């Protein structure tokens, strides 16, 4: 039996259920099936699947680049908190995360993950596909994974 990306995500969601903060990060290159896997998980769990570009683009349209970096964490929290249920799936997140803002955005999602399990899909480098439980960063260079 072949294990799919959706199966791996479901396994991490079950593992996250035992944690105080429940942030599952899916990192894979473009075209590796992140969106397809999130749709499969959404169908299996009936969890909402949000396209972050669509959800936040209207709210960020009139902001400068500097304002966006400052506001994205708050806007992410508001968008996720407004969704019913204990599980939220987030797709197309890479458009919101520039290298300078990645730390703040993931830590913002980590904070919101106290009240909901959050699965976020990010585009990664070729050959570096991972599904991990995110632990809060203390510095920009430290990341532990499960």
N, C-alpha and C positions, 0 to 999 in steps of 0.2 A: 504494500500500500504506500503510495506516494504522499509525503507530508507537504501540504501547500503552505503558502505564506499566510493565508487565512487561518489555517490550523495553528501555526506558530503564534499568530496574534491572539487567538483564543486562549492558548496555553498561558501567554503572558498576562492576559486579562484575569484569568483564574488565579495566577500567582499574585497579581497586584491586589486582588480582593482582600488579602490578609495584611496588607500594608496600610499605614496611616495616609501616605501620599500615593496616589495611584496614577502615575503618568507612564504610559507605554509609548516609546518612540520607535517608529519604523523608518529606517534609513535605507534607501536603495536608489540605484541610478534610474534615470528616466527610462520608461519602457519596461521596467522589471515587474510590473503588476501590482503596484501599491494601491492604486485606485480600485482595480478589480478585486483585490483582497478585502479592502474596506467595504465595498459593496456586498461581498459575500458575508462578512461579519455583520453588517447592518441587517441583511436579510435573516440571518440566523438569530440575532439578538433583538431585532426590532429597535435598535438604537438609532438615533438621528445621525445622519452623515452630513456635515457642513463643509461646503467649499469655502475656505477662508477668504479667497480672493473675492468671491461674490458677496460674502457676508460683510466684509470690512471695507471694500473699495469705495462705497458711497460715503462712509464715515470719514475716510481719509482723503477724499478727493481734493478738498480745499486746504489741506495741511502742507506746510513746507517739509522738506526732507528731515530737518532737525526736529520739527514738531511731531512728525510720524514716529521717529525713534523714541520720543518721550511718551507718545500716546498709545502706541501699539499694545504695550502690556495691559493698560487699563481697558482698552477696547476689546482685547481678547477675553479678559475676565468678564466683562459685561456680556459679551456674546455667548460665552459658555454658561454663565450663571442663569441666563434667560431661557435655557433649554431645559425641558422637563426630562426626568429620568436620571439614573445613576451612571449611565455610560454615554459618552459623546465621542464621535469619530470625526476627526478633522483632516480634510484633504486639501491639497494645493497650498500647503503651508509655506513652501520654499519661497514663494513670492514675497512673503512678509518678513522673512528673516535675512537681513544682510549680515555679513560677518561681524560687523560692529555691534549689531543689536541682538545677535543670537543668544547671548548669555542672559540678557534681561527677559527676552521672550520665553525661553525655556523655564527660567525660574518663575516667571509669572504663571505659566501653565502649571508648574509644580505646586504653587500656592493654591490654585483653584482645584487641584487634584485631591485636596483634602475632602471635598464634598462630593466629587464625582470621579469616576474612572475616565481618563482622557486618553485616547489613542490619537497620536499625531503622526502624519506621514511627511517626511522630508526627503528631498532629493539629495542623494549622496554621490560620491565618486565611484567610478567604474570599479567593480570588484570589491566593494565595501558595503555589502548588504548586511543589515543587522536589525534585530528587533530586541529592544532592551527596556528594562525598567529604569527610569531616570531617577537619579539621586540628586539632590540639590547641590549646585556648585558652590564651593567656598571661594575658589579663585577661577579665573578664566581657563586655566590649564588643567584643572583636576576634574576627572569624570570617572565614576565607578559604574560598573554595569553588572547586571545579574544574568 
